[in-house]
Amino acid sequence: MEQITINQYRNNDCGSLRISDAGKVVTLAGWVDSIRELGGLTFVVLRDTYGKTQIVLNDEFNKTNNVSIGKEDVISVTGEVVERVSKNAKMTTGDIEIIAKSVKMLGKCTEALPFEIKNSETVAEDIRLKYRYLDLRADYNQKMLKLRSDLLLFIREYMHGQNFTEVQTPILTASSPEGARDFLVPSRLNPGKFYALPQAPQQFKQLLMVSGIDRYFQIAPCFRDEDARADRSPTEFYQVDMEMAFATQEDVFEVMEGLYKAVFDKFTDKKLTVPFTRLKFEDAIRDYCTDKPDLRNPLKVVDVTEIFKNTTFSVFQNQTIKCIKAKTDGKPRKWYDKLTEFLKSREAKGLAYFVVGENDELSAGISKFVTDEEKSKLKTLTNFENGDTLFFIADEKEKAIKYTNVLRNELGKELNLIDENDYAFCWIVDFPFYEKDENGNVAFAHNPFSLPQSSLEEIKKDPFAALAYQYDLVINGYESLSGAVRNHDQNMMVELFKLAGYDKEVVVNKFPALYNAFSYGAPPHAGAAPGFDRLMMLLTHNEFIRDVFAFPMNKNAQDPLCNAPNVVDEKLLRDVHIKLIEE
């Protein structure tokens, strides 16, 4: 039995009584889940966080007790456990019921329910969020919150078992010039100056390495002013932040693979195999057109730009052309039309394709524009056969990559190529250190504080060839972890920023704590930050990350429950030296 408080309200929970308890007199407390009348009997299903138990108010009880019970009332019931005549296999307590001797009203539900608790998943999002305390009563949300609690405890114990020290870092800090938008907090004591809520504890965890902490972690709240999407909260999230001194990329991989294997072995029926697959960034882009490939999907991408370099098909001329071969087995024309419209709805120009029949005869789509020479080269490259369709995306290079990834993901769903109950892990490694900006100048491709794999001299000769000791862990197409070996060399940091157009003063002024700390002996260090909420989303097979939070924001970064954000009193604005200017 789950540990509960035993007192005047209850001595058992609503999920643990069994046939072996028959004859006992027990007291339960909870919410009225349902009520039904049958002859002179009233059947009440009582619900708490542990489960449900059926209560019977018999004719004798109803005659001698004037108790009015409604759905979602909170009551305490004392009665005898008896074997149930009509058993319910869907309830863990379905072999027994309680014959009520007394009922106490603890909290009357005096308002009409805005929705049925058991059907809350079908209710409009803003209504659910406005009455989130009701939505959370539903069984699936109770189980989600319990799983979240169990997972937090499990990860914490695992990290302590790996000799990590848990350290809490500040919530109010300085605004960072890198990354997403900050949430700013005005200072009352320092007029005109602002704190920022941390996007991540990045600088603090590196400072802890300089402080002599050998292995640090925390389950850290992070705040980013971003647009919402299915796998990203628009305001805040949690990550399992960790950093290791005197560590390499391989050391981080060993710890993180151990953590994920332990988590999935504990909370799923999947037994993970380590080490995980590794893909170089450039290979992931080449084969999957994304650095977050869902490896449950077997489809691969090939570049056929060179094959069509002399094409007379105008749509393909002077474009980057990507191709995916997939077994479609007689899909009708309207299926291809639907797929084309889907891509257009994602702002792609369209979709080109042809179908392969017997004896490698091509039909439909752009088949009439494909020459014998192009067909022969495509056959050699893709080894197409009867029943295959070759799909083509033609566009500017970056757009061709983007929309081919969209196409690959949609084909995986449409052709039922993905086992939704499976998990595919892969490390993406060897990210480029620099990239070209819109003007062709040198710009940081990712984290500017990562350690490059090349010497400073080599990087200066060809910045765009430099790779970083930076890595992501991708699970089922979601970035689940991001990390890097850190650059702890002061001089190299300055020189790397110079190549991207920033002088020394920028580094010193924007990152003073980190820059100065490296003057006092900094150890080599590396770390990572698994996303806790995204891990919860994957474990529970939720499509939307907001469903794994107790009190999430809506897609517009609003909280309908507490009506946030909201206007504040002018006096409060004056206290923090802010004056609102109407547009």
VOGU-3710 file (C-alpha; in Angstrom, 3 decimals, decimal comma):
1> meqitinqyr> 0,000/0,000/0,000  1,167/3,524/-0,748  2,200/5,533/2,290  -0,695/7,795/3,314  -1,525/9,889/6,339  -3,719/7,880/8,721  -6,032/10,151/10,667  -9,705/10,994/11,220  -10,299/11,361/7,483  -8,879/8,023/6,250
11> nndcgslris> -6,900/4,949/7,198  -6,671/3,469/3,687  -6,327/4,849/0,178  -8,737/4,263/-2,693  -6,421/2,033/-4,718  -5,082/-0,656/-2,415  -7,989/-2,668/-0,933  -8,293/-6,263/-2,187  -10,443/-9,326/-1,580  -8,122/-10,289/1,295
21> dagkvvtlag> -9,363/-7,164/3,119  -12,977/-8,376/3,180  -14,526/-7,942/6,621  -12,382/-4,964/7,596  -13,922/-1,662/8,604  -12,045/1,106/6,787  -12,244/4,853/6,305  -11,524/6,330/2,872  -11,454/9,925/1,668  -11,510/11,364/-1,822
31> wvdsirelgg> -13,526/12,894/-4,643  -16,818/11,521/-5,924  -15,948/10,245/-9,379  -19,381/8,977/-10,381  -22,828/8,223/-8,926  -25,532/5,847/-10,113  -28,849/4,764/-8,641  -30,130/1,199/-8,873  -33,337/0,387/-7,047  -32,827/1,427/-3,444
41> ltfvvlrdty> -29,027/1,404/-3,774  -26,671/4,262/-4,542  -23,287/3,344/-6,010  -20,551/5,949/-5,537  -17,065/5,582/-7,030  -14,596/7,379/-4,757  -11,328/8,601/-6,273  -7,998/9,731/-4,862  -4,510/9,904/-6,350  -3,973/6,188/-5,644
51> gktqivlnde> -7,044/4,786/-7,397  -10,797/4,248/-7,154  -13,088/2,242/-4,875  -16,821/1,623/-5,162  -18,936/2,682/-2,185  -22,458/1,302/-1,679  -25,096/3,379/0,093  -27,781/0,754/0,737  -31,462/1,321/1,346  -31,050/1,251/5,128
61> fnktnnvsig> -28,277/3,886/4,967  -30,285/6,136/2,672  -33,324/5,979/4,934  -31,436/6,864/8,116  -28,942/9,393/6,694  -29,783/12,650/5,024  -26,653/12,950/2,853  -26,716/14,723/-0,505  -23,725/13,720/-2,575  -22,746/15,173/-5,959
71> kedvisvtge> -19,933/14,586/-8,435  -16,547/15,989/-7,335  -17,696/16,439/-3,747  -14,910/15,590/-1,300  -16,155/13,064/1,266  -14,898/10,704/3,942  -16,555/7,287/4,095  -16,393/4,632/6,822  -17,687/1,178/6,036  -17,084/-2,559/5,747
81> vvervsknak> -15,103/-4,143/2,908  -17,152/-6,864/1,195  -16,709/-9,018/-1,871  -18,288/-7,425/-4,897  -21,019/-9,447/-6,597  -20,547/-7,855/-10,011  -16,779/-7,537/-10,282  -15,057/-4,875/-12,401  -11,811/-6,046/-13,985  -11,011/-2,490/-15,123
91> mttgdieiia> -10,528/-1,351/-11,507  -7,647/-2,591/-9,346  -10,157/-2,670/-6,486  -12,821/-4,258/-8,684  -13,210/-7,380/-6,541  -14,487/-5,462/-3,503  -16,748/-2,612/-2,456  -17,438/-0,707/0,739  -20,835/-0,888/2,449  -21,071/2,609/3,906
101> ksvkmlgkct> -21,811/3,075/7,620  -21,152/6,837/7,696  -20,348/9,611/5,225  -18,857/13,002/6,086  -18,938/15,929/3,670  -15,464/17,498/3,630  -15,684/19,809/0,641  -18,885/20,423/-1,320  -18,646/21,042/-5,088  -20,994/24,021/-5,283
111> ealpfeikns> -20,373/25,094/-8,890  -21,325/23,374/-12,128  -18,257/21,632/-13,565  -16,883/23,376/-16,688  -16,132/19,934/-18,164  -16,259/16,268/-17,259  -12,990/15,331/-15,538  -12,678/12,017/-17,352  -13,155/13,764/-20,721  -10,863/16,730/-20,117
121> etvaedirlk> -8,478/15,676/-22,910  -11,176/16,623/-25,426  -11,723/20,101/-23,976  -10,322/23,272/-25,566  -6,822/24,039/-24,280  -7,535/27,426/-22,702  -10,514/26,005/-20,782  -8,366/23,149/-19,489  -5,624/25,569/-18,458  -8,056/27,999/-16,814
131> yryldlrady> -9,329/25,132/-14,666  -6,040/23,254/-14,574  -6,655/22,127/-10,971  -9,663/20,195/-12,304  -7,810/18,894/-15,354  -5,079/17,559/-13,059  -7,648/15,361/-11,265  -7,873/13,133/-14,366  -6,194/9,741/-14,062  -3,675/10,331/-16,854
141> nqkmlklrsd> -2,528/13,625/-15,319  -2,238/12,073/-11,858  -0,037/9,360/-13,358  2,011/11,946/-15,263  2,723/13,974/-12,120  3,676/10,813/-10,203  5,995/9,733/-13,018  7,571/13,187/-13,102  8,229/12,994/-9,366  9,644/9,458/-9,610
151> lllfireymh> 11,869/10,429/-12,549  13,244/13,486/-10,736  14,119/11,346/-7,737  15,661/8,597/-9,901  17,893/11,024/-11,822  18,943/12,790/-8,643  19,917/9,503/-6,995  21,726/8,322/-10,128  23,824/11,488/-10,366  24,676/11,364/-6,662
161> gqnftevqtp> 25,680/7,739/-7,211  28,087/8,889/-9,921  29,765/11,228/-7,393  28,199/14,440/-8,700  27,675/17,332/-6,294  24,302/19,088/-6,536  24,679/22,873/-6,549  21,948/25,492/-7,009  22,960/28,450/-9,162  21,333/31,940/-9,206
171> iltasspega> 17,930/32,638/-10,711  18,651/36,362/-11,027  21,711/36,958/-13,164  23,074/39,149/-15,958  21,550/39,342/-19,421  23,423/37,325/-22,045  24,088/38,633/-25,558  23,951/35,112/-26,969  21,064/32,704/-27,524  17,338/33,372/-27,192
181> rdflvpsrln> 15,631/36,433/-25,726  16,011/36,952/-21,996  13,259/37,569/-19,500  14,331/40,833/-17,863  13,749/41,794/-14,224  14,106/45,491/-13,287  16,163/46,356/-10,221  14,581/48,587/-7,554  17,898/49,306/-5,841  19,805/49,932/-9,063
191> pgkfyalpqa> 17,770/52,360/-11,191  17,850/51,693/-14,924  19,516/48,310/-14,539  18,060/44,859/-15,053  18,623/41,287/-14,015  17,812/38,451/-16,383  16,354/35,038/-15,627  18,949/32,447/-16,714  18,529/30,797/-20,108  20,786/28,093/-18,644
201> pqqfkqllmv> 23,360/27,945/-15,823  26,141/27,801/-18,442  28,573/30,355/-17,031  27,939/29,370/-13,410  28,655/25,699/-14,003  31,912/26,569/-15,734  32,789/28,830/-12,810  32,135/25,886/-10,484  34,778/23,943/-12,404  37,237/26,777/-11,767
211> sgidryfqia> 36,077/26,688/-8,115  37,305/23,126/-7,725  33,983/21,240/-7,894  34,914/18,048/-9,722  31,475/16,900/-10,849  28,490/19,266/-10,689  24,811/18,796/-11,485  21,421/20,304/-10,768  17,916/19,930/-12,141  17,816/23,543/-13,196
221> pcfrdedara> 14,942/25,830/-14,212  15,749/27,719/-17,416  13,907/30,694/-18,881  13,758/31,719/-22,536  11,413/34,170/-24,212  10,685/32,020/-27,270  7,712/31,185/-29,440  5,917/28,018/-28,425  5,940/24,847/-30,459  4,918/21,269/-29,790
231> drsptefyqv> 8,259/20,239/-28,237  9,223/23,545/-26,614  7,745/25,541/-23,758  7,455/29,273/-24,531  8,704/30,465/-21,133  10,418/27,976/-18,856  11,694/24,422/-18,761  13,970/22,179/-16,702  17,239/20,563/-17,642  19,558/18,094/-15,944
241> dmemafatqe> 22,558/20,384/-16,009  25,951/18,736/-15,490  29,641/19,533/-15,863  32,835/17,539/-15,225  36,358/18,770/-14,569  39,340/17,069/-16,215  36,934/15,443/-18,656  36,768/14,721/-22,368  33,854/14,196/-24,737  34,097/10,445/-24,127
251> dvfevmegly> 33,787/10,921/-20,357  30,546/12,877/-20,815  29,183/10,256/-23,217  29,888/7,469/-20,732  28,001/9,215/-17,907  25,077/10,320/-20,079  24,661/6,961/-21,813  24,635/5,351/-18,376  21,953/7,794/-17,208  19,684/7,299/-20,227
261> kavfdkftdk> 20,082/3,527/-20,134  19,210/3,475/-16,438  16,160/5,718/-17,007  14,771/3,752/-19,954  15,476/0,385/-18,306  13,545/1,607/-15,248  10,624/3,471/-16,807  10,010/1,608/-20,093  10,054/-1,979/-21,341  12,942/-1,089/-23,676
271> kltvpftrlk> 16,468/-2,209/-22,820  18,892/0,216/-24,412  22,180/-0,867/-25,953  25,203/1,334/-25,365  27,225/2,941/-26,800  24,679/4,859/-28,863  25,002/5,397/-32,607  27,193/8,347/-33,603  26,694/10,540/-36,662  28,902/13,355/-37,812
281> fedairdyct> 27,001/16,577/-38,336  27,857/16,696/-42,052  26,762/13,070/-42,517  23,451/13,704/-40,751  22,762/16,676/-43,025  23,776/14,655/-46,093  21,750/11,507/-45,321  18,769/12,959/-43,440  18,767/16,716/-44,178  18,673/17,484/-40,457
291> dkpdlrnplk> 20,923/17,380/-37,418  17,997/15,849/-35,501  17,200/12,702/-37,515  14,554/10,241/-36,372  16,449/6,993/-36,964  13,299/4,923/-36,525  12,554/6,117/-40,047  14,668/4,050/-42,512  14,387/6,533/-45,408  17,610/8,208/-46,531
301> vvdvteifkn> 18,259/11,210/-48,719  20,547/11,413/-51,744  21,674/14,530/-53,560  20,906/14,293/-57,297  21,826/17,850/-58,281  24,698/16,641/-60,457  22,510/14,090/-62,250  20,145/16,842/-63,414  22,791/19,475/-64,214  21,814/19,462/-67,909
311> ttfsvfqnqt> 18,075/18,965/-67,441  15,530/20,700/-69,656  12,983/20,482/-66,827  12,788/24,131/-65,773  11,818/23,406/-62,139  15,152/21,606/-61,632  17,395/24,104/-63,388  19,931/25,938/-61,182  18,544/24,310/-58,025  19,827/21,985/-55,326
321> ikcikaktdg> 17,893/18,735/-55,791  17,352/16,160/-53,055  15,784/12,741/-53,606  14,107/10,156/-51,374  13,221/6,659/-52,562  10,258/5,028/-50,835  8,130/1,919/-51,395  4,637/3,225/-52,149  2,956/0,154/-53,721  0,191/1,631/-55,846
331> kprkwydklt> -0,747/4,775/-53,937  -3,473/6,700/-55,830  -2,930/10,078/-57,454  -4,868/11,870/-54,717  -2,352/10,570/-52,148  0,477/12,298/-54,023  -1,654/15,435/-54,391  -2,299/15,464/-50,628  1,416/15,096/-49,939  2,182/17,966/-52,317
341> eflksreakg> -0,356/20,222/-50,623  1,103/19,334/-47,231  4,547/20,490/-48,358  3,125/23,682/-49,824  1,411/24,361/-46,498  4,902/24,261/-44,975  5,982/26,908/-47,556  7,785/24,536/-49,937  7,426/25,242/-53,656  5,969/21,817/-54,273
351> layfvvgend> 6,893/18,182/-54,811  8,209/16,343/-57,869  8,098/12,560/-58,205  7,828/9,589/-60,514  6,624/6,033/-59,953  8,628/2,941/-60,927  6,752/0,067/-62,572  7,662/-3,271/-64,088  10,859/-3,395/-66,129  11,829/-0,046/-64,567
361> elsagiskfv> 9,200/1,816/-66,543  8,597/5,291/-65,160  5,152/6,856/-64,897  3,242/9,750/-63,325  4,637/12,989/-62,017  7,740/14,197/-63,859  8,480/10,878/-65,599  8,196/12,412/-69,083  10,951/14,940/-68,267  13,491/12,299/-67,153
371> tdeeksklkt> 15,968/11,331/-69,885  17,342/7,804/-70,332  20,741/8,989/-69,120  19,246/10,565/-65,977  17,159/7,457/-65,370  20,250/5,232/-65,645  22,209/7,347/-63,177  19,266/7,423/-60,740  19,011/3,633/-61,007  22,690/3,270/-60,147
381> ltnfengdtl> 22,460/5,724/-57,241  19,178/4,587/-55,662  18,734/1,020/-56,984  15,018/1,708/-57,511  12,665/-1,147/-58,366  9,040/-1,913/-59,127  6,709/-0,321/-56,543  9,092/2,492/-55,612  8,472/6,203/-55,905  11,316/8,680/-56,195
391> ffiadekeka> 10,445/12,011/-54,564  12,357/15,206/-55,383  12,682/18,563/-53,642  14,299/21,319/-55,723  15,127/24,705/-54,230  17,935/26,901/-52,923  20,386/24,757/-50,946  19,192/25,621/-47,435  15,528/25,433/-48,390  16,033/22,145/-50,228
401> ikytnvlrne> 17,567/20,684/-47,061  14,780/22,079/-44,865  11,866/20,822/-46,956  13,431/17,433/-47,673  13,551/16,884/-43,924  9,842/17,796/-43,753  9,128/15,365/-46,601  11,120/12,525/-45,006  9,278/12,902/-41,700  5,880/12,988/-43,401
411> lgkelnlide> 6,653/9,943/-45,550  7,669/8,076/-42,406  4,212/8,741/-40,954  2,191/8,253/-44,143  3,884/4,955/-45,015  3,775/3,641/-41,417  7,551/3,264/-41,299  7,891/4,407/-37,687  7,235/2,252/-34,636  5,801/4,818/-32,221
421> ndyafcwivd> 6,657/2,596/-29,249  10,325/2,309/-30,183  13,255/4,584/-29,327  16,234/5,418/-31,529  19,207/7,216/-29,970  22,099/8,869/-31,773  24,865/11,285/-30,931  25,430/14,090/-33,434  29,107/15,045/-33,234  31,694/17,205/-35,012
431> fpfyekdeng> 29,580/20,316/-35,418  31,154/23,120/-37,491  32,689/25,817/-35,309  32,007/28,670/-37,735  29,589/29,339/-40,570  29,018/32,127/-43,079  26,512/34,810/-42,160  24,170/36,403/-44,690  27,047/38,610/-45,893  29,523/35,770/-46,223
441> nvafahnpfs> 31,441/36,757/-43,089  32,692/34,437/-40,335  30,082/33,795/-37,628  29,775/31,283/-34,814  27,767/28,271/-35,966  26,742/27,179/-32,480  28,205/27,649/-28,989  31,130/30,120/-29,119  32,571/28,714/-25,864  33,099/25,190/-27,236
451> lpqssleeik> 36,604/23,850/-27,689  37,647/23,654/-31,356  39,217/20,424/-32,582  41,915/22,274/-34,532  44,794/24,463/-33,430  44,413/28,226/-33,552  46,857/28,390/-36,447  44,830/25,898/-38,499  41,583/27,709/-37,742  42,977/31,049/-38,904
461> kdpfaalayq> 43,940/29,489/-42,243  40,424/28,157/-42,876  37,808/29,031/-40,226  34,999/27,212/-42,036  36,863/23,892/-41,890  37,105/24,015/-38,090  35,045/21,524/-36,096  33,987/21,821/-32,453  33,910/19,319/-29,631  30,185/19,865/-29,485
471> ydlvingyes> 27,489/17,212/-29,410  23,750/16,635/-29,262  21,900/13,504/-28,237  18,894/12,954/-30,491  16,012/10,651/-29,559  13,275/9,957/-32,127  13,998/13,208/-33,959  14,103/15,398/-30,840  17,207/17,077/-29,477  17,258/15,597/-25,980
481> lsgavrnhdq> 20,663/16,820/-24,832  23,199/19,403/-25,889  26,741/19,758/-24,634  30,370/20,449/-25,395  33,935/20,317/-24,261  34,579/23,892/-23,121  37,302/26,230/-24,245  39,101/27,173/-21,015  42,006/29,022/-22,670  41,706/32,799/-22,273
491> nmmvelfkla> 43,907/33,700/-25,223  42,240/31,230/-27,568  38,821/32,552/-26,545  39,814/36,103/-27,488  41,295/35,014/-30,814  38,252/32,918/-31,733  35,945/35,857/-31,055  38,188/38,106/-33,151  37,691/35,829/-36,153  33,924/36,315/-35,750
501> gydkevvvnk> 34,298/40,096/-35,663  34,366/40,732/-31,892  37,334/42,448/-30,253  38,756/41,626/-26,828  36,673/44,304/-25,113  33,468/42,513/-26,110  34,638/39,298/-24,461  35,861/41,074/-21,332  32,740/43,231/-20,951  30,083/40,692/-21,893
511> fpalynafsy> 31,543/37,710/-20,074  33,603/39,244/-17,266  33,142/36,477/-14,693  34,157/33,693/-17,041  37,021/35,618/-18,644  38,489/36,720/-15,323  38,082/33,299/-13,705  40,164/31,714/-16,449  43,064/33,907/-15,246  43,317/31,875/-12,040
521> gapphagaap> 43,899/28,355/-13,298  41,003/26,684/-15,078  40,879/22,902/-15,546  39,799/21,311/-18,815  36,082/20,634/-18,490  33,107/19,334/-20,420  29,421/18,939/-19,821  25,911/18,540/-21,106  22,318/19,394/-20,298  19,602/16,788/-20,959
531> gfdrlmmllt> 16,169/18,367/-21,280  14,062/16,970/-18,459  10,652/17,945/-19,865  11,478/16,594/-23,318  12,577/13,341/-21,701  9,216/13,209/-19,922  7,470/13,857/-23,232  9,273/10,908/-24,835  8,674/8,547/-21,920  4,946/9,315/-21,878
541> hnefirdvfa> 4,590/9,417/-25,697  3,084/12,902/-25,461  2,879/14,948/-28,639  2,931/18,258/-26,759  5,518/19,173/-24,147  2,997/21,288/-22,198  1,207/18,076/-21,211  4,101/17,060/-18,940  3,997/20,285/-16,876  1,734/20,701/-13,866
551> fpmnknaqdp> 0,870/24,300/-14,780  1,900/25,065/-18,367  1,502/28,228/-20,391  -0,613/28,220/-23,549  0,872/28,675/-27,016  0,768/32,471/-26,579  2,871/32,272/-23,392  -0,168/33,085/-21,266  -1,436/31,475/-18,075  -5,273/31,497/-18,158
561> lcnapnvvde> -5,366/30,100/-14,613  -3,622/33,041/-12,908  -4,243/35,528/-15,725  -0,563/36,092/-16,422  1,028/38,156/-17,780  -1,048/41,032/-16,479  -0,846/44,783/-15,892  0,613/45,962/-12,573  -0,068/48,961/-10,413  1,698/52,146/-11,462
571> kllrdvhikl> 3,277/52,424/-8,028  5,054/49,109/-8,563  6,395/50,411/-11,876  7,657/53,570/-10,186  9,420/51,447/-7,552  11,470/49,777/-10,272  11,954/53,020/-12,242  9,857/52,020/-15,257  7,470/54,193/-17,231  5,236/52,640/-19,867
581> iee> 5,102/54,403/-23,226  1,986/53,791/-25,297  2,645/52,982/-28,945
//
